[in-house]
Protein backbone atom coordinates (compact mmCIF):
# COMPACT_ATOMS: atom_id res chain seq x y z
CA UNK A 1 0.00 0.00 0.00
CA UNK A 2 1.39 3.36 -1.00
CA UNK A 3 1.37 6.06 1.65
CA UNK A 4 2.09 9.33 -0.11
CA UNK A 5 0.70 11.92 2.30
CA UNK A 6 -1.10 14.62 0.29
CA UNK A 7 0.60 13.11 -2.79
CA UNK A 8 4.03 14.18 -1.53
CA UNK A 9 6.29 12.76 1.11
CA UNK A 10 8.22 16.02 0.86
CA UNK A 11 5.39 18.53 1.23
CA UNK A 12 6.79 21.01 3.73
CA UNK A 13 3.41 22.51 4.54
CA UNK A 14 2.39 19.17 6.02
CA UNK A 15 5.60 18.82 7.95
CA UNK A 16 6.60 15.61 6.19
CA UNK A 17 10.19 15.07 5.12
CA UNK A 18 10.95 12.57 2.39
CA UNK A 19 13.70 10.16 3.35
CA UNK A 20 16.12 9.29 0.57
CA UNK A 21 15.55 9.66 -3.17
CA UNK A 22 12.13 9.34 -4.75
CA UNK A 23 11.63 5.98 -6.44
CA UNK A 24 10.23 6.45 -9.95
CA UNK A 25 9.45 3.49 -12.18
CA UNK A 26 9.53 4.29 -15.90
CA UNK A 27 7.36 1.86 -17.87
CA UNK A 28 7.80 2.36 -21.61
CA UNK A 29 5.40 0.79 -24.10
CA UNK A 30 8.26 0.28 -26.50
CA UNK A 31 11.99 -0.34 -26.17
CA UNK A 32 15.42 1.21 -25.72
CA UNK A 33 17.59 2.32 -27.37
CA UNK A 34 15.13 4.43 -29.39
CA UNK A 35 15.04 8.21 -29.76
CA UNK A 36 11.36 8.43 -28.86
CA UNK A 37 11.45 6.49 -25.59
CA UNK A 38 14.91 7.58 -24.48
CA UNK A 39 14.14 11.22 -25.29
CA UNK A 40 11.00 11.16 -23.18
CA UNK A 41 12.98 9.90 -20.19
CA UNK A 42 15.68 12.52 -20.70
CA UNK A 43 13.03 15.25 -20.79
CA UNK A 44 11.32 13.78 -17.73
CA UNK A 45 14.55 13.88 -15.73
CA UNK A 46 15.02 17.50 -16.76
CA UNK A 47 11.48 18.27 -15.61
CA UNK A 48 12.18 16.75 -12.20
CA UNK A 49 14.81 19.48 -11.77
CA UNK A 50 17.05 18.97 -8.74
CA UNK A 51 14.94 16.35 -6.99
CA UNK A 52 16.85 13.26 -5.88
CA UNK A 53 15.42 10.30 -7.80
CA UNK A 54 16.19 6.61 -8.14
CA UNK A 55 14.90 5.35 -11.50
CA UNK A 56 14.06 1.86 -12.65
CA UNK A 57 13.08 1.17 -16.28
CA UNK A 58 10.75 -1.51 -17.64
CA UNK A 59 10.46 -2.09 -21.40
CA UNK A 60 7.18 -3.58 -22.67
CA UNK A 61 8.69 -3.75 -26.18
CA UNK A 62 5.27 -3.89 -27.86
CA UNK A 63 6.48 -2.83 -31.29
CA UNK A 64 8.13 -6.22 -31.53
CA UNK A 65 5.71 -8.08 -29.26
CA UNK A 66 2.51 -6.75 -30.75
CA UNK A 67 -0.07 -9.47 -30.11
CA UNK A 68 -2.69 -8.94 -27.41
CA UNK A 69 -1.36 -11.93 -25.47
CA UNK A 70 2.21 -10.62 -25.56
CA UNK A 71 1.11 -7.16 -24.43
CA UNK A 72 -0.96 -8.63 -21.62
CA UNK A 73 2.00 -10.69 -20.42
CA UNK A 74 4.24 -7.61 -20.36
CA UNK A 75 1.54 -5.71 -18.50
CA UNK A 76 1.42 -8.42 -15.86
CA UNK A 77 5.21 -8.29 -15.50
CA UNK A 78 5.11 -4.52 -15.10
CA UNK A 79 2.40 -4.72 -12.45
CA UNK A 80 4.38 -7.35 -10.57
CA UNK A 81 7.38 -5.00 -10.58
CA UNK A 82 5.23 -2.20 -9.18
CA UNK A 83 4.14 -4.49 -6.35
CA UNK A 84 7.66 -5.65 -5.53
CA UNK A 85 9.57 -2.36 -5.94
CA UNK A 86 6.93 -0.06 -4.39
CA UNK A 87 7.76 3.13 -6.34
CA UNK A 88 6.67 6.58 -5.19
CA UNK A 89 5.42 7.35 -8.71
CA UNK A 90 5.10 5.51 -12.01
CA UNK A 91 5.88 7.23 -15.32
CA UNK A 92 4.24 5.48 -18.28
CA UNK A 93 4.73 6.36 -21.93
CA UNK A 94 2.58 5.72 -25.01
CA UNK A 95 -0.74 3.95 -25.24
CA UNK A 96 0.04 0.30 -24.61
CA UNK A 97 1.41 1.07 -21.15
CA UNK A 98 -1.81 2.92 -20.34
CA UNK A 99 -4.06 0.06 -21.41
CA UNK A 100 -2.09 -2.76 -19.83
CA UNK A 101 -0.68 -1.02 -16.76
CA UNK A 102 -1.96 2.43 -15.74
CA UNK A 103 -5.64 1.61 -16.29
CA UNK A 104 -5.35 -1.02 -13.54
CA UNK A 105 -4.54 1.68 -10.97
CA UNK A 106 -7.24 4.30 -11.59
CA UNK A 107 -8.22 6.01 -8.32
CA UNK A 108 -5.65 4.14 -6.24
CA UNK A 109 -3.10 5.73 -3.90
CA UNK A 110 -0.15 5.36 -6.28
CA UNK A 111 0.40 8.43 -8.51
CA UNK A 112 0.95 7.92 -12.23
CA UNK A 113 2.15 10.39 -14.86
CA UNK A 114 1.91 9.56 -18.56
CA UNK A 115 3.12 11.04 -21.82
CA UNK A 116 2.96 10.13 -25.51
CA UNK A 117 -0.73 9.17 -25.33
CA UNK A 118 -2.69 9.34 -28.59
CA UNK A 119 -6.07 8.14 -27.40
CA UNK A 120 -8.53 10.25 -25.45
CA UNK A 121 -7.69 9.71 -21.76
CA UNK A 122 -11.39 9.07 -21.20
CA UNK A 123 -10.84 5.74 -22.97
CA UNK A 124 -8.75 4.64 -19.99
CA UNK A 125 -11.01 6.27 -17.33
CA UNK A 126 -8.20 8.68 -16.49
CA UNK A 127 -10.31 11.86 -16.56
CA UNK A 128 -11.34 12.71 -13.01
CA UNK A 129 -9.07 10.06 -11.49
CA UNK A 130 -7.47 11.25 -8.27
CA UNK A 131 -4.05 9.73 -8.97
CA UNK A 132 -3.34 10.19 -12.70
CA UNK A 133 -1.91 13.15 -14.61
CA UNK A 134 -0.25 13.34 -17.99
CA UNK A 135 0.65 14.74 -21.36
CA UNK A 136 -1.17 14.00 -24.61
CA UNK A 137 0.57 13.39 -27.92
CA UNK A 138 -1.14 15.16 -30.79
CA UNK A 139 0.63 15.29 -34.13
CA UNK A 140 1.38 18.52 -35.99
CA UNK A 141 -0.55 17.51 -39.08
CA UNK A 142 -1.31 20.85 -40.71
CA UNK A 143 2.23 22.12 -40.15
CA UNK A 144 3.69 18.90 -41.56
CA UNK A 145 1.63 19.10 -44.75
CA UNK A 146 2.49 22.77 -45.15
CA UNK A 147 6.19 21.91 -44.81
CA UNK A 148 5.84 19.10 -47.35
CA UNK A 149 4.18 21.49 -49.82
CA UNK A 150 6.97 24.02 -49.35
CA UNK A 151 9.33 21.29 -50.48
CA UNK A 152 7.05 19.79 -53.16
CA UNK A 153 4.50 22.47 -54.15
CA UNK A 154 2.62 20.14 -56.49
CA UNK A 155 1.31 17.98 -53.66
CA UNK A 156 -2.49 18.01 -53.53
CA UNK A 157 -3.46 14.34 -53.20
CA UNK A 158 -2.09 12.37 -50.25
CA UNK A 159 -2.32 8.68 -49.41
CA UNK A 160 -2.22 7.95 -45.68
CA UNK A 161 -0.63 4.65 -44.64
CA UNK A 162 -1.27 2.73 -41.42
CA UNK A 163 -0.69 -0.71 -39.99
CA UNK A 164 -3.48 -2.55 -38.17
CA UNK A 165 -2.80 -1.22 -34.66
CA UNK A 166 -5.85 0.40 -33.03
CA UNK A 167 -3.64 3.19 -31.65
CA UNK A 168 -3.81 4.92 -35.04
CA UNK A 169 -7.58 5.41 -34.99
CA UNK A 170 -7.53 8.69 -33.02
CA UNK A 171 -4.67 9.90 -35.23
CA UNK A 172 -6.78 9.18 -38.31
CA UNK A 173 -9.71 11.04 -36.76
CA UNK A 174 -7.60 14.15 -36.14
CA UNK A 175 -6.16 14.01 -39.64
CA UNK A 176 -9.68 13.84 -41.12
CA UNK A 177 -10.64 16.86 -39.06
CA UNK A 178 -7.59 19.00 -39.77
CA UNK A 179 -7.17 18.30 -43.48
CA UNK A 180 -10.14 20.61 -44.07
CA UNK A 181 -7.90 23.47 -42.91
CA UNK A 182 -5.48 22.99 -45.81
CA UNK A 183 -6.67 24.49 -49.11
CA UNK A 184 -6.42 22.29 -52.22
CA UNK A 185 -5.26 19.23 -50.26
CA UNK A 186 -7.23 16.01 -49.84
CA UNK A 187 -6.41 12.60 -48.48
CA UNK A 188 -7.41 10.30 -51.32
CA UNK A 189 -6.63 7.00 -49.58
CA UNK A 190 -6.71 5.73 -46.01
CA UNK A 191 -4.81 2.49 -46.48
CA UNK A 192 -4.27 -0.08 -43.73
CA UNK A 193 -1.96 -3.01 -44.36
CA UNK A 194 -1.48 -6.30 -42.54
CA UNK A 195 1.64 -7.46 -44.39
CA UNK A 196 4.82 -5.91 -45.68
CA UNK A 197 4.22 -7.43 -49.12
CA UNK A 198 0.84 -5.66 -49.34
CA UNK A 199 2.54 -2.40 -48.43
CA UNK A 200 5.32 -2.90 -50.97
CA UNK A 201 2.86 -3.61 -53.75
CA UNK A 202 0.78 -0.53 -52.96
CA UNK A 203 3.79 1.78 -52.73
CA UNK A 204 4.61 0.86 -56.33
CA UNK A 205 1.00 1.50 -57.39
CA UNK A 206 0.70 4.96 -55.81
CA UNK A 207 2.38 7.02 -58.59
CA UNK A 208 -0.45 8.36 -60.72
CA UNK A 209 -2.97 7.82 -57.92
CA UNK A 210 -1.53 10.26 -55.39
CA UNK A 211 1.09 13.01 -55.16
CA UNK A 212 2.58 12.11 -51.77
CA UNK A 213 2.41 9.58 -48.95
CA UNK A 214 1.85 10.15 -45.24
CA UNK A 215 3.73 7.30 -43.54
CA UNK A 216 2.04 7.02 -40.16
CA UNK A 217 1.59 3.46 -38.87
CA UNK A 218 4.46 1.27 -40.07
CA UNK A 219 5.39 -0.94 -37.11
CA UNK A 220 3.17 -4.00 -37.50
CA UNK A 221 3.63 -5.10 -41.11
CA UNK A 222 4.11 -8.87 -41.05
CA UNK A 223 6.73 -10.77 -43.02
CA UNK A 224 6.19 -14.23 -44.55
CA UNK A 225 6.75 -15.83 -41.13
CA UNK A 226 4.17 -13.60 -39.44
CA UNK A 227 6.77 -11.51 -37.60
CA UNK A 228 6.81 -7.72 -37.54
CA UNK A 229 9.21 -6.18 -40.05
CA UNK A 230 11.36 -3.60 -38.19
CA UNK A 231 10.14 -0.12 -39.05
CA UNK A 232 13.69 0.88 -39.98
CA UNK A 233 13.65 -1.80 -42.69
CA UNK A 234 10.24 -0.59 -43.89
CA UNK A 235 11.55 2.95 -44.25
CA UNK A 236 14.83 1.84 -45.83
CA UNK A 237 12.93 -0.11 -48.47
CA UNK A 238 10.59 2.84 -49.01
CA UNK A 239 13.44 5.30 -49.52
CA UNK A 240 15.00 2.96 -52.06
CA UNK A 241 11.81 2.13 -53.96
CA UNK A 242 9.23 4.91 -53.65
CA UNK A 243 9.32 7.76 -56.15
CA UNK A 244 6.90 10.00 -54.24
CA UNK A 245 7.62 12.58 -51.54
CA UNK A 246 6.47 11.53 -48.10
CA UNK A 247 5.98 12.84 -44.60
CA UNK A 248 5.37 11.76 -41.03
CA UNK A 249 5.22 13.24 -37.53
CA UNK A 250 8.33 11.88 -35.79
CA UNK A 251 12.00 12.72 -36.19
CA UNK A 252 13.26 9.14 -36.25
CA UNK A 253 11.30 8.59 -39.48
CA UNK A 254 13.29 11.37 -41.17
CA UNK A 255 16.56 9.80 -40.07
CA UNK A 256 15.43 6.63 -41.85
CA UNK A 257 14.51 8.33 -45.11
CA UNK A 258 11.13 10.05 -44.79
CA UNK A 259 11.31 13.42 -46.53
CA UNK A 260 9.71 15.79 -44.04
CA UNK A 261 8.05 16.12 -40.64
CA UNK A 262 7.04 18.72 -38.12
CA UNK A 263 7.72 16.43 -35.25
CA UNK A 264 6.19 15.83 -31.89
CA UNK A 265 9.16 16.48 -29.63
CA UNK A 266 9.93 13.54 -27.35
CA UNK A 267 11.91 15.88 -25.11
CA UNK A 268 8.96 18.27 -24.74
CA UNK A 269 6.65 15.34 -23.94
CA UNK A 270 8.98 14.07 -21.24
CA UNK A 271 9.76 17.54 -19.92
CA UNK A 272 6.08 18.33 -19.43
CA UNK A 273 5.56 14.95 -17.73
CA UNK A 274 8.55 15.49 -15.47
CA UNK A 275 7.19 18.85 -14.37
CA UNK A 276 3.89 17.16 -13.48
CA UNK A 277 5.75 14.54 -11.45
CA UNK A 278 7.75 17.24 -9.70
CA UNK A 279 4.53 19.06 -8.83
CA UNK A 280 3.06 15.86 -7.37
CA UNK A 281 6.05 14.54 -5.44
CA UNK A 282 7.90 17.68 -4.39
CA UNK A 283 5.18 20.33 -4.25
CA UNK A 284 2.43 18.04 -2.96
CA UNK A 285 -0.12 18.87 -5.66
CA UNK A 286 -2.89 16.40 -6.38
CA UNK A 287 -2.66 14.72 -9.82
CA UNK A 288 -6.34 15.45 -10.41
CA UNK A 289 -5.63 19.19 -10.12
CA UNK A 290 -3.15 19.10 -13.01
CA UNK A 291 -4.45 19.50 -16.60
CA UNK A 292 -4.11 16.75 -19.21
CA UNK A 293 -3.10 18.51 -22.42
CA UNK A 294 -0.79 18.10 -25.42
CA UNK A 295 2.55 19.74 -25.94
CA UNK A 296 2.30 22.43 -28.61
CA UNK A 297 5.88 22.97 -29.74
CA UNK A 298 6.70 21.28 -33.06
CA UNK A 299 10.09 20.88 -34.72
CA UNK A 300 10.55 21.00 -38.51
CA UNK A 301 12.89 18.34 -39.91
CA UNK A 302 13.76 17.53 -43.53
CA UNK A 303 15.87 14.82 -45.13
CA UNK A 304 18.25 16.37 -47.63
CA UNK A 305 19.40 12.86 -48.53
CA UNK A 306 15.87 11.87 -49.53
CA UNK A 307 15.26 15.12 -51.39
CA UNK A 308 18.41 14.51 -53.43
CA UNK A 309 17.31 10.96 -54.19
CA UNK A 310 13.91 12.23 -55.37
CA UNK A 311 15.51 15.00 -57.44
CA UNK A 312 13.90 17.74 -55.35
CA UNK A 313 15.75 20.99 -54.74
CA UNK A 314 14.71 22.43 -51.39
CA UNK A 315 14.62 26.21 -51.13
CA UNK A 316 17.23 27.74 -48.86
CA UNK A 317 14.56 29.38 -46.72
CA UNK A 318 13.12 25.98 -45.85
CA UNK A 319 16.54 24.55 -45.04
CA UNK A 320 17.36 27.49 -42.79
CA UNK A 321 14.13 27.11 -40.80
CA UNK A 322 14.37 23.34 -40.22
CA UNK A 323 16.72 20.71 -38.88
CA UNK A 324 18.41 19.14 -41.89
CA UNK A 325 19.31 15.44 -41.97
CA UNK A 326 22.08 15.19 -44.55
CA UNK A 327 22.55 11.40 -44.66
CA UNK A 328 20.36 8.36 -44.32
CA UNK A 329 20.88 6.64 -40.99
CA UNK A 330 22.27 3.54 -42.71
CA UNK A 331 24.94 5.66 -44.44
CA UNK A 332 26.27 7.23 -41.24
N, C-alpha and C positions, 0 to 999 in steps of 0.2 A: 504494500500500500504506500502510495506516495504522499508525502506530508509537506508539500510546499505551502507555507503559511502565507496567505494573501498572494499566492503565486510567486513569492520570492523569499528565499531563505536569507536574503541580504537586504530586505526592506528596512531601512533605518528607522522609519517612522513607527514601525511595530516593535522596534528594539530587538530584532532578530539578526544575529550575525551568522553568515554562511561560513562553515568550516571547510577549508580546502577548496580546490577548484570545482567549478560546476561540471557535472558529467553530462555531456551532450552526445547522443547517439544519432549519427547521420545515416539514414536509410535511403539509398538511391535506388530508383526503379531500374537503372541501367547498370553501367559498369565503369571501371577506371582501369587504365587511363583513357579519358575522353574529354575533349575541351568542355563540352556542355556540363557534365557532372562535376568535373574537377573545378571548373570556373565558378560554379555555384557555391561550392564549399569555400573557395578562396574569398569570394565576396562575402559569404556568411561570416567568416572569421574576421574580416575587416569590419563588418557591421557590429560585431560583439565588442569592438574597441579594445579597451585594456583589461577586460574581465579575464580572470584566470579560468581556463577551461581545459578539461580533459576530454578529448574526442575519441569516439570509436566509430568505425565505418562498416556498414553492411551493404553489400552489392546484391541486388535482386537479379541483375543481369537478364532482364526480360526481353531485350532485343534479340538475344540468342536463345533464350528459353521462353518462347512466346505462346505456348499452349496454356490453356486455362489451368490444367493440372500442375504444370511446372510453376506457374505464377502462384498458385495456391500453396504449393510446397514451400516456396521461398517466403511467402507471407507468414506461414507457420513458423519457419526458422527465425524470422525477424521478431515475431511476437515472443518466441521463447527467449531470445536474447534480451528483449526488454525486461522480461520477468527476472532473468538471472542477473543482469547488470544493474538494474534499478537506476536508470538515468534521471537527471533532474528535468530534462527536456529532450524531446525527439524532433529532429529536423528531417522531414521527408520531402523528396523531390520527384516531380512528374507524377502522372496519373496512376500508374500501376501501384505505387507505394500507398496512394490514398485509398484505393479500392481494397487492397489486400492487407493493409496494416492500419493506417490512421482511422479508417471508418469503424474499426473494432473498438476504438477508445473514445467515441463521442460522449461528451458530458461526464468523463471520468476525471480523476484528480490530476492526472499526468498531462502537462502542457505539451502541445504539438505546434510546430510551425512548419508550413509547407511553402514550396515555390515550384514554378514550372508547371502549373496545373492548367490544362486546357479546358476541361469540363467545368460546367457551372458548379460551384461548391455545394449548391443545394442537392445535387445528385448524390453527394456523400453524406448529407444531413449535417454539414458543417455550419451552415448559417444559423446563428443563434446558440451554437454550442459554447459552453462556458470555458472550454479548455483548448480551443483550436483557433489559430490565426494564420494568415498566410498571404502569399503573393500569387496573382494569376498571371498566366502566360498568354498574351494575346498578340498575334503576329501583326507586323506592320505591312499589311497587304497593299493598301493604296500607295504607300511610299515605295514599296518594292516594284510595283508595276510602273510607276512613274519613272523610277530609275532605269528599269529595263527599256522603256520607250525613249529615254534620253540616249541610250546606247544603240538601240535598234528602232528608229522612229516608225518603221513600217508595221510594227506589231499592233494588230487590232483583234485578232482571234487567238485565244489561248486555250490549250488543252491542259486540264488539271489532273495530275496523276497521284493515285493513292494506293497503298496496300489495303489489306482487309481489316486492319485493326480498328476497333470502334473508337479509339481515341481521336481519330480524324473527323468524326462527325461534327463536333462543334466548330472545328476549323472550317469545314466545308460550309457550314451555316453562316459563319461570319464572312467568308469570301463571297457567298451569294448576296449577302446584304451590302457589302462594301463595293462590289464591282459596279453597282449603279452610280457610284460617285465618280467614275472614270469615263469621261466622254469618249465615244467611238470604240470602246473596248468591250468585248463580250467573251465569256467562257463558253466555248462551243462544245466542250466535252468534259464530263466528269467521269474519268475512267478509273476503275478499281481492278487491280490484278491480283490473282492468287499466286501465279508462278512467274519466275524470271523469264521463261521462254515466251509467255504471253506478252510481257512487257517489251521484250526485245522486238518481237514481231510488230507491235503497235508503234514503237518508236520509228521504225523504218517506214511505216505507213503514214505518219503524220504530215510529212511535207506535201503541200497541196491542200491538206485539210485544215491546217492551223498555221499560225505565224510564229508561235512560241509555245514553250512547255513550262508549266509550273510543277516542279518536282517536289512534292510535299511528303507523301507517305511512301517510303522506299525501303523499309526495314524488314518486311515480312514476305518478300518474294521467295517462293520455294524453288529449290533446284530439283533435279530428277530424283534425288533420294528423299525429298520432302523436308530438307533442312533449309533454314534461312540463308540466303546469299548475303554475305556482309555488304552493308550499304556502301562501303568504300569501293567494292568490286562493281556494284551497280553503277555508281557514278563514273568510275574509270571506264567501263564499257560504254556508257552514254557519251562521255567526252570524246571517245575514239570513233563512235559510230553515228551519233546524231548530227544532223546538219542544221538544226534549228537553235536559235538562242533560247536560253532557259533561265529560270529564276527559282529562288526558294527563300526561306526566312531565317536561316541559321548559317553562321560563319563557317562551320566545318564543311558544309556542302560546297562552298566556294573554293576552299582548299583542295577539294577533290573534283574540281572541274566545272561546277555550276557557274554560269556567267555572272549573275548578279543577285544581291540580296540586300535589303535593309533589315538587319538582323535583330532578333530579340537578344539582348545582351545577357549572357549567363552571369556575368559579374554583377550587373544591376539587379537581376533576380535574387542572387544570393545576398547581396548587400542589403536589399530591402528586408529580406527574411532575417538576416542577422540583427538588424535594428529592432525588428519585432521581438526577437528572442531576448535581446538586451533589455528591452522595455519590460518584458515579463519577469525575467530572472533578477535583474539588478534593480530596476525601478519599482517592481512590485505591481505593475499594471495587470489587469485581468485580460486574458486573450480575447474575450468577447467584446472588450471595449475598443479593440484595434481593428481598423477597417481592412476588409479583403478587397484588394484592387490590383490592377496590372501595373507593371512598370511602363513608362511612356517613352523612355529614351531609346531611339533606334540608332543603328550604326550602319552606314552605307559601305558595302564591300563589293569589289568587282574583280573578276579574274582576267588579267591581261593575257595570260597564257591561253585561256579559252577564246577570248576575243580574237587573238592572232590566228588561232586554229580555224575559226569561223570566217576569217577574212574581214572582220569588223574593226574599223578604226574608231577608237573612243576619243571624243573631244577632250581637250586638255582641261576644260572646266569641270568635267565629270571626274576625271582622274585626280584633280586637286581637291575635290570635296569628298573623296571616298578613300577607304583603305584599299590599296592595290595589291593583289596577290600575283606576283610575277611568274611563278612557276607552279606547275601541278605538284601536289604533295609527293607523288611517286617519282618525280624528277629531282627532288631536293637532295 
